[in-house]
Each structure stands twice: as structure tokens, then as C-alpha cells.
Amino acid sequence: MGTVLGFVISYRTTSSFERYNEGRRLWSQVILASRTFARTVWFHIPDQPSTETVTAAQMTARSMIERKSVINLLEAFAISLKHYLRGEDGTCYQDLYYLVKFLPTYALPSFSAIDVANGSSAEVPSPSSPQNSSSLPVPASSPIPRKTSFLIPTHEKTRNASREKLPSSSRREESSLLPAYNPPKYHLFDLFPFSLFVTYAMKRGREFKGKTAARLRAKLPVSHNIPLEISLYLSSYIAALQNRKQVDPQTISTLLSSLNQLVDALTGLERILTTPIPFSYSIHLWLVTLIYCFALPFQIWSTLGWVTIPATIIVSFAFFGFLVAGEEIENPFGYDKNDFNLDHFTGDIIKNELRVITSATPPDPLRWAFAAENDLLFSNSIDGERITPTEWMQRGHVAMQKALSEAP
């Protein structure tokens, strides 16, 4: 019995680790796609030619604004994905709001599992409509109950709302932004057996505080899939490049491939988040392990005597430890110590690297390849003759090839 139970617990832990490892792989894919997309946009998208009404300098400025806005949306995609996986709905976060506040809301179907459970579909004004222009989408971590609907705003209404919005209203919105890192605090309902009541009550539309409620809330459908909306704007930029015939097909293919990688990672992370271990399987495994550990002393007492007590403690610690570890890592997107450091992925890696990419105009090879400091160009060792590229140009390509063929 103990051998069979050990195999089953091992399978349970292995399944959770596969989810954990898959989540890390998908976040690496987000980082890779962001790097590729940003590098391609900044280096390989040329400026549009000037026209009779727009000068070359204006076209260059317009192109730079366009490219930087697109690269900012890459950062916004990663940040919104972080909040999306944590069940933090909306855009009113200090690290996200400023990157997307100018975007109109897409007419995507939005619903909440709470509303579905209650059988209600109360409509609310669109966050981008003039009637509600001074309010932001309410995040899941807000004490205000979430009510969602099918939002159908138009681009024209959003533009009018932006024109009519007063600066004081915008300042009030910004003062109400939530922090980028907003872990839930421990609560009474995180303790057993109160945590069981939280699971039961949240399925029926009740809201609770604490870490247990936050983990359950993260698995509920949120009212806005912000990362998906951002991907649509990134796709619209690629479509605009195609319509203008501004770039070659190979560049368009690279951009589309990177965008597909981002959406593929979003879909995979959603699958991990919304596919829990079956409840019946998990409960059955816990009960069988509990019964086995209770019955274990009666099986080994005649052989081990008083050593039965520490032996039972050690076996119980091993079995229950693996079970708890499996549950801890099956959803690694929250704020627990064993979860992914998503703020490091989005802030320290993606954000900083995108800043580096856009910190200067694309460097000209004629400047860095022919720099005087590039004096070990054809040398086979650091002790070789130091010759600048200008001197190599005077010696000719035959001398260059001869230097390359010499043994070190």
C-alpha cells in the first residue's frame, strides 16, 4: 500500500512541477518575443518618405513616436499579463495605466464568473465612454464589487471623451492607482477550516480577503483580457506597415512570428491558470494518505516498538510534504515565495531591455566598425600588431586575408 501511495504522490508532484516548468518556459517565450519584436521595430522599420504637406523631419518624428508607442505596448503586454494571471482586473495600476490610458477599449465580450453564478448581467458604462470618462476599470483587488457587461464603445466616443476630460479629473484618476506590487495580506479565512468555507462561498458570488481568496479569484474569468486587446493593437501596427508597403515581407514575417509567440504564451499561461488538478482526485489522495498514516503505527509497532513514533512522524512528513509542495507550485503566478517573480520578469528584464533598445538611434556600422579602437581586427592574439581599420583599408583585402591565414 505504501509503495502504491508513494507512486501516486510522486505522480501528483511531477504533474505540478510540469505546470511550473511550462509556466517558466512560456514567460521566457514572452521575453524572447518582446526582444525580437522591439529590435525589429526599432532597427528595421524605415521612416516614411516625405510628401508635399509633410516634411522629412516631420515624418522622422512621426515614425519615432509610432515606434516608441508600439514598443511601450510590448512592455504593457507583459505587465498586463502579470496582472491578468494574478486575477487583478482592470488597468488602474501604477506600472500599467500610463502605458495604455490612450487606447480605446475593444468591443470584446466580458463577463465575470460571479455574475454568471448570480444569473445577472448588469450593464455598466464603458470606462472609455464620455459618461464614465473620469473613472477607471475596477481591479479585482479593489473592495468595490465587480460588475461587467458586453462593452461596445466606439473609437469616436473615446476620442471625444479624451478631448472633454479635464486635467483635474485625470489627476484624480492617477492618485487612485493601485501599486504594481499588491500582495494580499493574511486573513482569518486563510486558516483551516475557514479556508474551506471561502472556496464554497466564492463559487456562489461572495467576496473575501486573504491569500486563499486571492488564489481562487485569480482562476475566475476577468472582465477584460487586457493582454489580448494589446495584441490587437500590435497587430494593427503590422497591418498598417503592410498597407503602406513600408517594409519588406521578411520583416513583416518576423513581426508576425513574434506577435504569434506572445499570443501563444498568453494562451498557454491561461491554460495553466484555468486547468486545476481535479478536485475529486486531490481530495481522494489526501484522504488515502491520511488513512494510511493513521494506520501505519499499527502495522509497524510489532517490529519497531517505540521507534514507531518517530518513524510515523517522518513518513507522514514526507507524504504530506510532497502533497503540499505539489499544490504550492501548480499555480506559480501569485505572490507566494515559491511563485515566479513576475515583477522581475516585467520590470527588471523586459522594461529595462526595451529602454536600452530605444535609448539611441540605430548605430551606423560605418561609425563603430571603422573606429580607431577596433585595432585587433585581424590579429590572432592580443599581443599582435595593432592596426586600425583605416590602415587596413590602405593595405587592401589581400593583406587582410593573409593576416587571417597566419597561424596564431
N, C-alpha and C positions, 0 to 999 in steps of 0.2 A: 504493500500500500504506500509506504513511504517513498519507494523508488518511482512509482507512477505519479504520485503527487509532486515529486521533485521535477519530473519531466514536464508536467503541466505548468508548474510555476515558472520553469525556465522558458517555456514557450511564450508564456504571458509577458515576461520581462523582455524577451527578444523582440516580440511584436511591438512593444512600446519603444524600444531602442531604434527599431527600423523607422518608426514615425519620427523620432527625434532626429535621426541621421538624415532622413529625407527632408525634413524642415530646414536643417542647416544647408543641405545641398541646394535647395531652392532659393535660399537667401543669397548664397554665393552666385547663383544664376542672376538674381536681381542686380547684384553688384557688377557682375561682368557685363550684362546688357546695358546698364547705365553708363559704364565706362565707354563701351563701344559706341553707343548712340551719341553721347556727348562729344566724343572725339571726332566722330564723323560729321556732326553738325558744325562744330567749331572750325574744323580744318578743311572740310571738303565741300562746303556749300558756298559757292561764289556769290558775290553781290550781283544784283540785277543791273542790267545796263540802264544808263540814264535815258530820259525821254525829253520831249520838248518842254514839259512842265515841271519835271523833277530832275535836279542836277545830280551828278555823280556822287557828290558829298552827301546829299540827302539820301540817296539810295544806299550808300555805305552805312549811314546812321540808322536807316530803317532796317537794313539787314541785320545789324548788330543787335538792335532792340528785339527783333524777331527771334534770332538765335539764342540770345540770353534768356528770353522768356520761355523758350522751349526747354532749355537746359534746366531752368528753375522748376519746370513741370516734372522733370525727371526726379529731382530732389523731392518734390511734392508727392510723387507717386510712391516713393519708398516710405516717406513719413506717414502718408495716409494709409499705406498698407500696414504699418506698425500699429496705428490706432485701430484699424479695421480688425486686425487679428486679436486685439485686446478687448474688443467689444465696445470701444469708445467711439460712439457715433458722432457725426457732425464734423465741422471744420473749425470750430472755435477753440483752437489750441495755439499756444504761442509759437510753436515751430511750424504750423501748417497754414494758419489763417492768411498770413501776408503773402503766401505763395499762390493762393487760389481765390482770393476775395474778388478778383476782377472777372472770374469766369462765370458765364451764365450756367444755370442748372439744366442738365439734360432731362428730358421727359422720360426717365426710366421708372418702371414700376417699383414702388417702395412699400414695404409692409413690415409689420412687427409681429413676432410670434405672440406677444401679449395681446395685441388687438385681435388676432385670429382666435386666440383662446377665448376671449370675451365675446366673440361674434360681432365685433364693432368695426366700423371703417370710417371713423370720424375724420372729416377733412379739415385741414389746416391751411392757412395761407402759405404760399411758397416763400422760402427765405429770400428769393431774389425778386419778388413781386413788389410793386410800389406800396401796397397796403402793409407790407411787413418788412419794409426796407431797413428798418433800424434794429432788427433782431437777427440773431444767428441761429443756424440749426442747433438744436439742443443735443448735447452729447449724452451718451448712456450713463456716464458717471455723474451727471447733474441730478440734483434732488427733484427737478421738475419732471413729472411723468412724460414719457414719450408718446406722442400721438402722430401717426403718419398716414399718408394717403398716396394716391397716384398724383404726382406733381406734374403739371403740364404748363410750365412757364414758357414764355417766348423770349427770343433774343431781344426783340424790340422793347419789351417791358423792362428787361434787365437794364438796357442802356438808359431808358428814361429814368429808372429808379436811381441809377448811378448819378445822373445829372441833378436829380432833385434832392439827393441826400445831403444833409448839412454836415459841415465839419465837426460840430459838437456831437452830433449823433454818431459819427464814425469813431470819435474818441471814446464815447461811452461804450461802444461795442468792444473796442480794443482793451479797455480797462476790465472787461468782464471775461477775458480769455482765460482758459484753464492752462495750468503748466503743462509742458511737454511730457514731463515725468510725473505721473499722478497715481502712485500705487495705493490700493485700498488698505485701510487700516484694519487691524484685528477687531473682531466684534464678538459679542456673546454667542451669536449664531454660528460662529466658526467652530465651536466646541461640540463634541459628541454628547448627547444625541440630538442637540438642537439643529445641527447641520442637516440631519435627515428631514427635518420639518422644512428647512429652506428649499431643498430640492422639490419637495411635494408642493409647497405653496407657490414657488416661482412658475411652475408649469401651469398654474391657474391665474397668473397675472399679477401676483403680489411682488412688491419690490422690497429688497433688504439691503443692508450694508454688510461690509465684511469681505474677506477674501473668498469664502465659499460662494457667495452670491456673485462676486465679480467673475469667477471662473465659469459659472453657469451662464451669466449674461453674455460672456464672450462667444458662447456657442449658439446664441439666439441670432436669427437674421436681423441685421441692422437696417435702418430705413434708407440709407444711402450707401451704395457701393462706390465710394469716392475714388479708389484706385481705378476702377473700370471707367468712370467718367473721364478721369485724366488721360487714360489711354486713348479715348476717343478724340481728345484734343490733339494728342501727339499724332494720331493717325490723320487728322485733318491737316496738320502741317505737312506731312508727307504727300498727301493728295494735292495740296497747293503747289508744292515743288514740281509734282508731275504735270499739273495743268500749265504751269509757267514754262515747262521744259527748261528748268533752271539747272538741272544736274543730269548726269548720265545714268543709264539704267542700273549699272553696277552699284552706284551709291544708293539709289532708291532700294535696291535689293538688300543692302546692308542695313539700312534703317528699318525696313520692314522685318527683317530677321531679328533685329534687336528688340523691336516692339513686340513681336510674337513671343520672344523669350520672356519679356516682362509679364505678358498676359498668361503665358503658360505657368510661370511661377506663381502668379496670383491664384490661378485655378488649382494648382497643386496644394498650395497652402490652405486654401478654402477646404479642400478635400480632407486634409489632416485635421483641421479645426472642427469640421462638422460631421466627422465619422468617428464617434466614440466607440470604445470597446462595448459590446452588447451588455446591457445591464444584467440580464439573467446569467450570462457567463461569469461576470465579475462577482456577483453575489454568491453564486454556487461555489466558486473557487474559494472565496473567503470562508463560507460555512464548512466546506470539506476540510480546509486547513485547520479551522478552529476545532472541529470534532476530532481530527487526528491528534492535535496537540493535547487535548484533554484526555484522550485515550492512551497516549504514549506512555505515561508513567506506569499504568497497569501492565503494559506489555514488557517493560524492561526492569521492573522492580526486582523480580526474582533473580536477575542476572547481575545487576549493578548495585542493588541495595541503595544506600543513601546517596550514592553518586547519581541516582536517578534525578534528583532535584536540579543540580547544575546542568546535567545533560538535557533535560527537558527545556530548561531556560535557553540554552544555546541553540537547540533545534528550532524552538519557537521563534527566537530572534532571527535566525537565518530565513525561515519560511516567510514570516510576516514582513521582514525587511525587504525581501525581493518583491513581495506584493505591493508594498508601499512605494518602492522605487519605480515599479512599472507604472503605477498611477501618477507618480510625480512627473515623469518625463513624457507621458503620452500626449500632453498638450503644452509644448515648451514656449508659448508666446506671451506668457503673463509677466508678473513681477517677482516670482519666487526666485530664490537663489540658484536653483538648478535650471531655470529657464534661459533662453537666449538673451543676450544683452542687445536687444533691438535698438536701443538708443545709441549704442556704439556703432552698429551697422549703418544707421542712418545719419548720425551726427559726425562721428569721428572718421568714417570711411567715405561714404557717398558724398556727403555735404562738402567735406574738405577737399576731396579729389575733384569734384566739379568746380570748386573755387579755383583750384590750381590750373585746371584746363583752360578756364576763361580769364585767367589773370593777365594774359598777354595775347597780342595778336599772333597768328601762326608764324613761327620763326622761318626766316628765309634761309635755305641751305647755303646760299652764296655768302651769307654772313658767318654762320657757325662752322661750316666745313672748311672755309678758307681762312679761318682765324690763325693768327701767328702762333698761338699756344698749341695748335694741333701739329706739333713738330716731331712726333714719333709715329707718323702716319704709316710709313713703310719699313719701320725698324722692327727687328725681330727680338729686341731686348731693350730694357730701359737704359742700358749703357751704350746703345748705338748712337750713331751720328744724328744730331737733332737738326732737321731740315724743315723749313716752313713750306706750306703748300705753294706759296708764290715761287720759291726756289725750285720746287719740283716741276712747276709749270714751265720754267725756263729749261730744265734738263730734258723734259719730254717724257712720253709714255714708255719709251724703250728703257730708259733708266729706271722708271718705276717698276716695270716688270722684272728687270734684273735684280733689283733690291728685294723683291718678293721671293725670287727663286733662290736667294742665298740662304745657306743653312744657318741656323741660329748659333 
